[in-house]
């Protein structure tokens, strides 16, 4: 598939793969119908439900199919042109994007040895020079591990190679005098499982995180033993997003306004040019024009919501957005708990006033992630109550968009006033919705986590609303075991009321145990992601956002500061850094 560059006469290629029947004999003990089903499953859809053994094996088969196809194509192409694979690393770097393609490492060894005839040492020298690894998470469950028997059964030759990689790694660890505890932490094969990330860090010449705080956590905590062994391999590459899609295409009104002030240069040189907008921070006409653009985008979005979901929202309300994968550490629960608190407060305090809010949730949960699905159920249940309450709906509306994806994001993000980035500090690798929302003038309401830290640095801390425990404070509470959600529950009547309403509130609809899972996760599993610990700080941050919104000029200036400060977060900069530090490819320039 062609990927066309922006006004540069260059088109890159995105190669996709499809499985077709082989003309070789069927595998032993496999019927033709079973073969056809396996073939269809292979390309039916990525990330199948991994709650079953068959689903996990399908995932492994898909991963192997895709990396093997890509490698065979690249190696064959290079060999046709050069008659050798020596020196391939000068032209190719295979960037392993998170854990899913790490099988490429032993598969490359297999191809080099079995198909091209290289010995182990020469093959390993090639593989070490041509693979680099990007880590996207510190969450243990996302650091991929495969049971030995799966790999051994599905790709036995690859398993043999993994065993040999692990054996040679252990020889090195012995030579370097590595301690037993560090050796165990770094093992590729242990406890009956293959630890894919450990294999990638041992093999790859470059290992990077995707935000400054994330890379720091990898070096000092998650992979500290590897960092002590190979410090030169670790580096940071803060994520970026394509401003040409998320600003130029998604928000043509704002793009036109920007161009009217600073010209067309920002479209090709976002990092260098967008900061020129800062010069207009005291230009009242420009600030007014900026807020008019936001108002028009909000009106358009309100029309879309009414037409699509049948929910009437006030385009003059604060559009408060949390759009991202549904995961406990991202704390959509903190957001909905705050809304539940507001619902009760509006009913109990006749004089209570707040700026009308429209809360937008967009999220998908992994197929087998039951807790995440229960949180979605709670959000929908609260939305049903709130949106149909004559009193509360004057102040609050909730929209949970179905099947959240890029197309919906392109509608939501230009209309957003507040960007909710409220993950537990130290858990979010980077985030990218925070960058898209920043580019479109939303103000970040968030923790010091992921790229939020850099966003606050570039836009100015005073132009964001930062709250909550820091990553260091979270880790200290974990290490000391000093945090108890029951202490918060018993000392804060608001928190107790919210948690109790999971059983007795209108959203339970008379089913006492409907949301017991959420109560148990918070109260009886020690609130792993510190939802209650940050509730008070989050509540105050939300009040601060409302207060700032009342000062239209101050809000407009903060919005402008975010747009003008977003230059660093273009993917043009990110890719340039990958190339500068890892790929070392010459830039291709084609004259008009």
TIMARFI-168791 format. One line per 8 residues: their letters; for each residue x, y, z of C-alpha. Coordinates in nm, 3 decimals, padded with zeros to 5 digits. Layout:
A) X/Y/Z  ... $
// end
This chain:
XXXXXXXX) 00.000/00.000/00.000  00.137/00.345/-00.086  00.205/00.590/00.197  00.232/00.927/00.027  00.457/01.197/00.168  00.334/01.554/00.208  00.441/01.760/-00.092  00.785/01.595/-00.110 $
XXXXXXXX) 00.750/01.369/-00.418  00.819/01.061/-00.204  00.595/00.760/-00.156  00.683/00.488/00.091  00.538/00.138/00.096  00.338/-00.028/00.370  00.350/-00.400/00.309  00.059/-00.613/00.430 $
XXXXXXXX) 00.047/-00.992/00.433  -00.221/-01.245/00.355  -00.206/-01.622/00.403  -00.270/-01.844/00.102  -00.278/-02.225/00.076  00.056/-02.390/00.019  00.105/-02.636/-00.269  00.306/-02.858/-00.036 $
XXXXXXXX) 00.146/-03.160/00.135  -00.070/-03.093/00.439  00.098/-03.111/00.780  00.076/-03.454/00.943  -00.244/-03.533/01.133  -00.421/-03.229/00.987  -00.742/-03.255/00.784  -00.810/-03.027/00.490 $
XXXXXXXX) -01.098/-02.860/00.676  -00.876/-02.792/00.980  -00.612/-02.650/00.747  -00.865/-02.415/00.587  -00.990/-02.293/00.926  -00.633/-02.226/01.042  -00.564/-02.036/00.722  -00.875/-01.820/00.761 $
XXXXXXXX) -00.806/-01.747/01.129  -00.453/-01.635/01.056  -00.560/-01.312/00.884  -00.914/-01.272/01.017  -00.816/-01.015/01.278  -00.521/-00.928/01.498  -00.519/-00.966/01.878  -00.770/-01.252/01.916 $
XXXXXXXX) -00.921/-01.321/02.255  -00.637/-01.467/02.462  -00.854/-01.596/02.747  -00.848/-01.942/02.588  -00.557/-02.165/02.493  -00.667/-02.172/02.130  -00.676/-01.792/02.125  -00.326/-01.766/02.271 $
XXXXXXXX) -00.188/-02.014/02.022  -00.353/-01.820/01.739  -00.181/-01.503/01.861  00.154/-01.680/01.857  00.087/-01.819/01.510  -00.008/-01.473/01.382  00.305/-01.317/01.528  00.527/-01.578/01.370 $
XXXXXXXX) 00.351/-01.555/01.034  00.390/-01.176/01.014  00.754/-01.152/01.125  00.860/-01.443/00.908  00.689/-01.301/00.600  00.845/-00.959/00.652  01.192/-01.096/00.718  01.188/-01.335/00.422 $
XXXXXXXX) 01.084/-01.054/00.190  01.355/-00.816/00.314  01.634/-01.073/00.320  01.544/-01.207/-00.023  01.538/-00.858/-00.170  01.878/-00.767/-00.024  02.035/-01.097/-00.129  01.910/-01.059/-00.488 $
XXXXXXXX) 02.080/-00.722/-00.515  02.403/-00.798/-00.327  02.458/-01.173/-00.338  02.528/-01.168/00.036  02.365/-01.064/00.363  02.691/-00.935/00.511  02.641/-00.561/00.561  02.261/-00.573/00.554 $
XXXXXXXX) 02.253/-00.369/00.876  02.388/-00.072/00.677  02.057/-00.057/00.487  01.805/-00.228/00.716  01.709/-00.180/01.079  01.418/-00.387/01.204  01.258/-00.175/01.476  01.069/-00.411/01.708 $
XXXXXXXX) 00.766/-00.207/01.806  00.687/-00.342/02.154  00.683/-00.711/02.238  00.465/-00.860/01.965  00.730/-00.892/01.687  01.019/-01.018/01.904  00.994/-01.365/01.749  01.167/-01.194/01.456 $
XXXXXXXX) 01.498/-01.238/01.642  01.514/-01.620/01.648  01.338/-01.635/01.311  01.610/-01.418/01.157  01.870/-01.653/01.305  01.685/-01.949/01.155  01.671/-01.791/00.810  02.035/-01.684/00.813 $
XXXXXXXX) 02.160/-02.027/00.924  01.913/-02.267/00.759  01.827/-02.081/00.438  02.145/-01.880/00.369  02.407/-02.108/00.524  02.572/-01.875/00.775  02.723/-02.013/01.094  02.596/-01.905/01.434 $
XXXXXXXX) 02.860/-01.639/01.502  02.820/-01.467/01.167  02.439/-01.488/01.185  02.440/-01.347/01.539  02.665/-01.060/01.437  02.417/-00.968/01.161  02.111/-01.003/01.386  02.263/-00.800/01.670 $
XXXXXXXX) 02.341/-00.517/01.430  02.005/-00.503/01.255  01.751/-00.524/01.540  01.643/-00.240/01.769  01.367/-00.253/02.033  01.110/00.004/02.144  00.943/-00.064/02.477  00.594/00.079/02.526 $
XXXXXXXX) 00.499/-00.026/02.876  00.613/-00.090/03.230  00.304/-00.300/03.303  00.418/-00.657/03.381  00.123/-00.819/03.205  00.215/-00.644/02.882  00.574/-00.772/02.883  00.504/-01.073/02.670 $
XXXXXXXX) 00.582/-01.423/02.793  00.508/-01.749/02.608  00.482/-02.095/02.762  00.772/-02.307/02.645  00.538/-02.581/02.522  00.353/-02.342/02.286  00.669/-02.231/02.105  00.821/-02.579/02.117 $
XXXXXXXX) 00.510/-02.728/01.954  00.437/-02.455/01.699  00.790/-02.362/01.584  01.033/-02.624/01.721  01.335/-02.500/01.526  01.280/-02.147/01.655  01.259/-02.282/02.010  01.594/-02.459/01.966 $
XXXXXXXX) 01.747/-02.126/01.862  01.593/-01.945/02.162  01.745/-02.209/02.390  02.085/-02.151/02.235  02.050/-01.772/02.266  01.967/-01.820/02.633  02.261/-02.058/02.685  02.513/-01.818/02.530 $
XXXXXXXX) 02.364/-01.527/02.726  02.423/-01.720/03.048  02.784/-01.788/02.949  02.830/-01.410/02.914  02.664/-01.346/03.250  02.905/-01.590/03.414  03.204/-01.426/03.246  03.090/-01.086/03.371 $
XXXXXXXX) 03.032/-01.211/03.726  02.665/-01.111/03.735  02.490/-01.184/04.066  02.238/-01.467/04.096  01.947/-01.228/04.154  02.032/-01.018/03.849  02.092/-01.330/03.642  01.747/-01.462/03.735 $
XXXXXXXX) 01.577/-01.131/03.652  01.735/-01.129/03.305  01.676/-01.494/03.212  01.515/-01.546/02.871  01.378/-01.889/02.964  01.262/-01.936/03.323  00.973/-02.090/03.513  00.851/-02.267/03.201 $
XXXXXXXX) 00.813/-01.944/03.004  01.005/-01.754/02.737  01.044/-01.388/02.837  01.040/-01.212/02.504  01.145/-00.867/02.628  01.458/-01.011/02.792  01.553/-01.171/02.461  01.503/-00.838/02.282 $
XXXXXXXX) 01.715/-00.637/02.527  01.997/-00.894/02.514  01.994/-00.903/02.133  01.919/-00.550/02.015  02.180/-00.280/01.974  01.928/-00.013/02.082  01.654/-00.016/02.348  01.433/00.288/02.390 $
XXXXXXXX) 01.141/00.411/02.594  00.884/00.659/02.462  00.889/00.944/02.717  01.156/01.076/02.951  00.994/00.944/03.267  00.923/00.609/03.102  01.283/00.558/02.989  01.403/00.659/03.334 $
XXXXXXXX) 01.178/00.396/03.494  01.306/00.131/03.251  01.667/00.216/03.338  01.627/00.247/03.715  01.359/-00.009/03.789  01.200/-00.234/03.523  01.523/-00.333/03.343  01.780/-00.204/03.593 $
XXXXXXXX) 01.995/-00.518/03.565  02.007/-00.495/03.186  02.085/-00.122/03.212  02.376/-00.199/03.445  02.504/-00.450/03.189  02.440/-00.255/02.866  02.393/00.116/02.953  02.502/00.223/02.603 $
XXXXXXXX) 02.200/00.052/02.445  01.935/00.255/02.631  01.795/00.582/02.496  01.474/00.782/02.493  01.253/00.867/02.196  00.948/01.058/02.316  00.646/00.972/02.105  00.504/01.213/01.850 $
XXXXXXXX) 00.188/01.233/01.640  00.142/01.351/01.285  00.023/01.712/01.300  -00.079/01.689/00.936  -00.353/01.446/01.030  -00.441/01.556/01.382  -00.437/01.930/01.319  -00.438/02.010/00.946 $
XXXXXXXX) -00.688/01.741/00.845  -00.891/01.699/01.163  -00.922/02.070/01.244  -00.932/02.277/00.924  -01.075/02.583/01.101  -00.784/02.604/01.343  -00.536/02.525/01.065  -00.667/02.814/00.858 $
XXXXXXXX) -00.641/03.050/01.156  -00.282/02.942/01.228  -00.180/02.991/00.864  -00.337/03.338/00.862  -00.095/03.440/01.138  00.231/03.256/01.071  00.207/03.140/00.710  00.231/02.790/00.559 $
XXXXXXXX) 00.571/02.690/00.694  00.434/02.511/01.003  00.284/02.238/00.787  00.627/02.106/00.690  00.829/02.234/00.986  00.592/02.208/01.280  00.862/02.198/01.546  01.038/02.504/01.412 $
XXXXXXXX) 00.738/02.718/01.316  00.436/02.659/01.542  00.604/02.836/01.833  00.565/03.164/01.643  00.203/03.167/01.763  00.333/03.256/02.110  00.382/03.611/01.983  00.003/03.652/01.976 $
XXXXXXXX) -00.064/03.558/02.339  -00.172/03.916/02.420  -00.350/03.978/02.088  -00.714/03.994/02.200  -00.854/03.963/01.848  -00.651/03.650/01.783  -00.750/03.501/02.119  -01.115/03.573/02.040 $
XXXXXXXX) -01.076/03.417/01.695  -00.917/03.112/01.857  -01.214/03.069/02.092  -01.457/03.118/01.800  -01.289/02.828/01.620  -01.329/02.614/01.932  -01.694/02.718/01.966  -01.767/02.626/01.603 $
XXXXXXXX) -01.597/02.287/01.648  -01.800/02.225/01.963  -02.124/02.314/01.785  -02.038/02.075/01.502  -01.956/01.801/01.751  -02.281/01.859/01.943  -02.475/01.817/01.618  -02.290/01.491/01.552 $
XXXXXXXX) -02.364/01.357/01.902  -02.734/01.437/01.870  -02.757/01.275/01.528  -02.549/00.969/01.619  -02.636/00.898/01.982  -02.959/01.090/02.036  -02.802/01.285/02.325  -02.846/01.661/02.328 $
XXXXXXXX) -02.537/01.831/02.465  -02.475/02.200/02.522  -02.203/02.323/02.283  -02.130/02.600/02.534  -02.051/02.346/02.805  -01.696/02.239/02.888  -01.615/01.945/02.661  -01.415/01.722/02.895 $
XXXXXXXX) -01.250/01.434/02.710  -01.092/01.104/02.813  -01.024/00.895/02.504  -00.784/00.602/02.530  -00.776/00.228/02.583  -00.976/00.117/02.886  -00.733/-00.002/03.151  -00.740/00.025/03.528 $
XXXXXXXX) -00.411/00.222/03.536  -00.553/00.488/03.303  -00.816/00.546/03.572  -01.135/00.611/03.382  -01.274/00.502/03.718  -01.140/00.818/03.887  -01.325/01.025/03.628  -01.659/00.846/03.669 $
XXXXXXXX) -01.627/00.846/04.051  -01.596/01.224/04.036  -01.910/01.245/03.822  -02.094/01.022/04.073  -01.983/01.261/04.347  -02.114/01.560/04.150  -02.449/01.387/04.095  -02.496/01.349/04.469 $
XXXXXXXX) -02.377/01.702/04.542  -02.619/01.857/04.292  -02.908/01.674/04.456  -02.803/01.754/04.813  -02.710/02.121/04.771  -02.994/02.334/04.626  -02.757/02.629/04.583  -02.484/02.427/04.410 $
XXXXXXXX) -02.367/02.572/04.081  -02.110/02.446/03.833  -02.015/02.521/03.476  -02.207/02.276/03.256  -01.986/01.984/03.157  -02.006/01.730/02.880  -01.792/01.429/02.965  -01.676/01.229/02.663 $
XXXXXXXX) -01.545/00.877/02.712  -01.396/00.682/02.425  -01.240/00.345/02.496  -01.213/-00.018/02.403  -01.134/-00.302/02.641  -00.932/-00.611/02.556  -01.163/-00.908/02.483  -01.078/-01.097/02.803 $
XXXXXXXX) -01.037/-00.794/03.032  -01.350/-00.844/03.243  -01.274/-00.566/03.492  -01.234/-00.310/03.214  -01.567/-00.417/03.070  -01.728/-00.372/03.412  -01.592/-00.015/03.428  -01.749/00.052/03.087 $
XXXXXXXX) -02.075/-00.089/03.221  -02.056/00.151/03.517  -01.987/00.451/03.291  -02.288/00.360/03.075  -02.508/00.305/03.382  -02.411/00.642/03.533  -02.464/00.809/03.193  -02.815/00.665/03.174 $
XXXXXXXX) -02.902/00.806/03.517  -02.735/01.144/03.472  -02.856/01.216/03.120  -03.217/01.142/03.218  -03.216/01.331/03.547  -03.404/01.664/03.500  -03.191/01.843/03.761  -02.845/01.697/03.704 $
XXXXXXXX) -02.863/01.695/03.324  -02.873/02.076/03.330  -02.512/02.060/03.446  -02.376/01.725/03.328  -02.408/01.508/03.021  -02.208/01.192/02.957  -02.135/01.043/02.615  -01.960/00.709/02.577 $
XXXXXXXX) -01.883/00.678/02.208  -01.917/00.332/02.058  -01.635/00.160/01.871  -01.385/00.435/01.946  -01.121/00.475/01.678  -00.938/00.729/01.463  -01.246/00.853/01.276  -01.428/00.934/01.600 $
XXXXXXXX) -01.113/01.085/01.749  -01.094/01.325/01.456  -01.438/01.455/01.555  -01.382/01.464/01.930  -01.034/01.613/01.963  -01.090/01.946/01.782  -01.391/02.010/02.009  -01.220/01.926/02.339 $
XXXXXXXX) -01.163/02.187/02.609  -01.008/01.955/02.869  -00.775/01.664/02.805  -00.805/01.406/03.084  -00.465/01.237/03.129  -00.513/01.092/03.476  -00.316/00.765/03.483  -00.140/00.656/03.800 $
XXXXXXXX) 00.198/00.829/03.791  00.469/00.593/03.667  00.233/00.362/03.479  00.171/00.536/03.144  00.464/00.498/02.909  00.387/00.811/02.708  00.040/00.857/02.567  -00.039/01.014/02.232 $
XXXXXXXX) -00.396/01.138/02.279  -00.244/01.394/02.518  -00.037/01.531/02.226  -00.327/01.536/01.979  -00.547/01.721/02.228  -00.266/01.965/02.311  -00.218/02.051/01.942  -00.585/02.134/01.920 $
XXXXXXXX) -00.579/02.370/02.216  -00.717/02.149/02.494  -00.576/02.202/02.841  -00.429/01.896/03.010  -00.584/01.796/03.340  -00.344/01.525/03.443  -00.086/01.358/03.659  00.290/01.389/03.615 $
XXXXXXXX) 00.301/01.073/03.406  00.416/00.976/03.058  00.454/01.266/02.818  00.235/01.489/03.039  00.558/01.599/03.206  00.708/01.715/02.877  00.377/01.871/02.770  00.378/02.081/03.087 $
XXXXXXXX) 00.742/02.174/03.023  00.677/02.294/02.668  00.343/02.468/02.724  00.427/02.596/03.072  00.314/02.428/03.393  00.082/02.722/03.458  -00.110/02.636/03.139  -00.197/02.284/03.254 $
XXXXXXXX) -00.376/02.156/03.562  -00.148/01.903/03.728  -00.250/01.700/04.033  -00.187/01.383/04.228  00.090/01.161/04.355  00.418/01.157/04.166  00.575/00.835/04.041  00.825/00.849/04.330 $
XXXXXXXX) 00.548/00.893/04.586  00.350/00.604/04.437  00.655/00.378/04.445  00.733/00.478/04.803  00.381/00.383/04.913  00.414/00.051/04.732  00.756/-00.021/04.884  00.652/00.072/05.236 $
XXXXXXXX) 00.305/-00.078/05.217  00.166/00.230/05.390  -00.141/00.285/05.172  -00.483/00.151/05.267  -00.798/00.241/05.072  -00.997/00.159/05.386  -00.829/00.453/05.561  -00.957/00.685/05.289 $
XXXXXXXX) -01.300/00.519/05.288  -01.341/00.558/05.664  -01.210/00.914/05.683  -01.373/01.076/05.378  -01.754/01.077/05.369  -01.754/01.162/04.997  -01.544/00.861/04.907  -01.753/00.633/05.129 $
XXXXXXXX) -02.071/00.759/04.963  -01.935/00.690/04.613  -01.820/00.338/04.698  -02.144/00.257/04.881  -02.346/00.380/04.583  -02.198/00.098/04.376  -02.445/-00.121/04.569  -02.732/00.117/04.644 $
XXXXXXXX) -02.705/00.402/04.393  -02.948/00.453/04.105  -02.689/00.315/03.861  -02.710/-00.024/04.036  -03.076/-00.039/03.928  -03.164/-00.252/04.229  -02.897/-00.516/04.152  -02.694/-00.503/04.471 $
XXXXXXXX) -02.397/-00.697/04.334  -02.391/-00.543/03.987  -02.073/-00.345/04.056  -01.932/-00.551/04.345  -01.631/-00.635/04.128  -01.530/-00.268/04.120  -01.575/-00.232/04.497  -01.366/-00.543/04.559 $
XXXXXXXX) -01.091/-00.432/04.321  -01.061/-00.097/04.498  -01.125/-00.192/04.859  -01.023/-00.555/04.893  -00.733/-00.564/04.647  -00.578/-00.251/04.793  -00.659/-00.004/04.515  -00.358/-00.100/04.306 $
XXXXXXXX) -00.373/00.218/04.098  -00.437/00.463/04.384  -00.777/00.585/04.267  -00.892/00.682/04.616  -00.548/00.817/04.713  -00.575/01.076/04.434  -00.949/01.146/04.461  -00.922/01.464/04.670 $
XXXXXXXX) -00.643/01.606/04.453  -00.842/01.521/04.139  -01.152/01.684/04.281  -00.959/02.004/04.350  -00.805/01.993/04.001  -01.151/01.970/03.845  -01.262/02.271/04.049  -00.951/02.459/03.936 $
XXXXXXXX) -01.038/02.381/03.573  -01.389/02.518/03.621  -01.249/02.831/03.783  -01.000/02.889/03.502  -01.273/02.842/03.242  -01.464/03.136/03.391  -01.176/03.366/03.293  -01.219/03.352/02.916 $
XXXXXXXX) -00.903/03.543/02.837  -00.686/03.333/03.068  -00.836/03.015/02.922  -00.772/03.135/02.567  -00.410/03.219/02.654  -00.360/02.875/02.809  -00.514/02.714/02.500  -00.282/02.914/02.275 $
XXXXXXXX) 00.019/02.822/02.490  -00.062/02.455/02.436  -00.090/02.490/02.058  00.225/02.703/02.035  00.414/02.463/02.265  00.318/02.145/02.081  00.592/02.159/01.816  00.810/01.902/01.993 $
XXXXXXXX) 00.531/01.644/01.972  00.520/01.608/01.596  00.615/01.262/01.474  00.849/01.438/01.228  01.074/01.511/01.527  01.035/01.161/01.671  01.124/00.989/01.344  01.418/01.225/01.289 $
XXXXXXXX) 01.551/01.124/01.633  01.511/00.753/01.559  01.702/00.809/01.236  01.970/01.026/01.397  02.043/00.784/01.682  01.939/00.438/01.558  01.881/00.401/01.182  02.144/00.641/01.038 $
XXXXXXXX) 01.974/00.658/00.697  02.055/00.941/00.454  01.765/01.176/00.398  01.610/01.142/00.053  01.536/01.478/-00.106  01.377/01.503/-00.451  01.377/01.848/-00.609  01.066/01.989/-00.775 $
// end
